[in-house]
Amino acid sequence: MKTLSKGLDKEKVRKISKFKNEPEWMMKYRLESYDLFASKKMPEWGPEIDIKLDNITYYKKVFDKIENNWDNVDKDVKATFTDIGLRKAEEEYLAGVHVQYESEGLYSNMLKELRDKNVIFLDTDTALKKHPEIFKKYFGKLVKNDDNKFAALNSAVWSGGTFIYVPPHTKLDRPLQSYFRIDSKNMGQFERTLIIVDEDSDLHYIEGCTAPTYSDDALHAAVVEIFVEKNARCRYTTIQNWSNNVYNLVTKRAIVEEGGTMEWVDGNIGSKVTMKYPACILKGDYSKGTCTTIALADSMQIQDTGAKMIHIGKHTKSNILSKSIARGGGNASYRGLVKITKNAAHSYANVKCDTIILDDKSKSDTFPTNICKNNESSIEHEATVSKIDPKQLFYLMSRGISEDKATELLIMGFIDAFREELPLEYAVELNQLLKGETSIECKR
Amino acid sequence: MLEIKDLTIKVENKIVLNKFNLTINDGEIHVIMGPNGVGKSSLTKVIMAEPNYKVISGDIIYNGESILNLSTDERARKGIFLAMQNPLEIDGVTNSDFLRTAISSINQKNVNLYSFIKKLDEAKADLKMPDEMVHRSINKGFSGGEKKKNEILQMKMLNPSFVMLDEIDSGVDVDALKIVGDNLNNYKKENKDISYLIITHYTHLLRYVKPDFVHVLKEGKVVKTGSYELAKQIEDNGFNFDKIVSSANTGSDQSE
């Protein structure tokens, strides 16, 4: 096992790179990123991030190599992934699975037919070694290491994550999935995901994350970069169910070329503080971006989530649908940006954010920024904040349904538009999660 | 059997029923008529424990037990059903999920999917409702008539023993009204002991569903009780109470 002591300095950054036997340019990039991280301030907006960065373990490698057969995986760890249903999903439903445990990959496998099509689905470290040209071409180009403090941190200490390259004219019939798990106390997970969907290709990627509960805070600061080439489509589905002591500070961004489509489907359950605003840069003409999100803020939780849509190409379209639920004193807020630039003529953006607040202790705010710089384009914005409608509750209860169950039905109804975007298996699971019938750990 | 004893209720600080008495025996069909705002709907809502309707005094006894302390869902699970005047639309909750949840709540066990689908198919056919309605959100995009038929569909699925129909005939065209009437009659035929409490302004529905008692309500009290004949008189004369009360001394008068 290779573990760094708590806290971070330049020497530790160098060590991570050495552990990984990385090329010189990556070590330099990491060190430069560390300087940026050290000099950048915490975000001056949004929820307070009161995390003791010196108390975090930034790198921990538990297993020596990535297996492609579950029989070779540590028995207890294997049992965990069996329990959360991942192995069943792999057999029945997925085209490939990648698992990250703490800082490094643990298991990776993909259907042979995808290998035959030259699809690359690897952990990001292996991709750097096996496919250096393509890696260097894209890595850090969309989310630069000076983007924000936590993107800088990720760029300095990143480990693991998913690398996907789909060659031109390739359609994947089934999704690929990665699963990230933190099992150690005070652990930081900094995976780096890089996805390239080449011209005229189609990918559905699913990401799941969990961590068990510890009394001390953990940090998840991921960076996701997605390149959607001409006429390609990428759908990125995440259901995150972090335990309630995880700071979840993630930078997710996609750039979409002509005629391409990027679809974010983003579910945020759990964590202590989540700050996440998946972005689409609609660079090419006729490109499209959508972001469908739900956030559930329970007791002591802050979900500060939303989306960003930057229209650069002409005739571009974007759609944001955000559904937030606040209960038990939680805070679920929408923060979003839509910008239609001067050149992006004949573009259209639609933003709809709905919040339901289940009790008087909970709260929600909406922080939308909508900018339209040309006269041929338009932005529509609609926001609602509601409580459970007592009349609807009465109607359901008058049919014998208890108040709790009726409330649950109404919440399910509230997020129906999100559930419809999920593969059936995940929709069922989301129901379980929201009902609180499972423990803090999500199934996938 | 439902017994309402000296019931006084209040909504938004206004007394809407005042020392109201009514007994409905198993198997009976009662009709309450009266102009708007006399407390007809309030009666059904207080029986169903709608939170805005507060009982000031009196009691509601169902099958020998007071139900005043029971919540809406507990009353429903005792077999009390209210077909509402304005059935709500609930976005995102499908009729199918709703009905399955309701049935499993009432039976306190999971629904057998096969028998559920079979029963639902029959009920849909009986009411001439489109097949795909089960997968649509509750009452979403339904016409007025479809909403009312959906109330009857729920009744048939949930098997209640005491059924209140609050203006089930309003907003319903002639064909739909006949379908509703036929279904009410068939349900009664299949379940002899069930009783209906029908709230209406008109006698249209009563051409299909023959009542045992007709009550006329005024200012929160029953001012006249009679048979189906009384309903016909009202249709001829309107709610001209002086005339009705003086001319119809044939029926028994429960309100005294």
Interface residues (C-beta under 8 A of the other chain):
Chain A: P390 K391 Q392 F394 Y395 L396 M397 S398 R399 G400 I401 S402 E403 K405 A406 L409 L410 M412 G413 F414 I415 D416 A417
Chain B: M48 E50 P51 S71 T72 D73 A76 R77 F81 L82 M84 P87 L88 I90 D91 G92 V93 D97 F98 T101 A102 S105 I106 S137 I138 Q154 L158
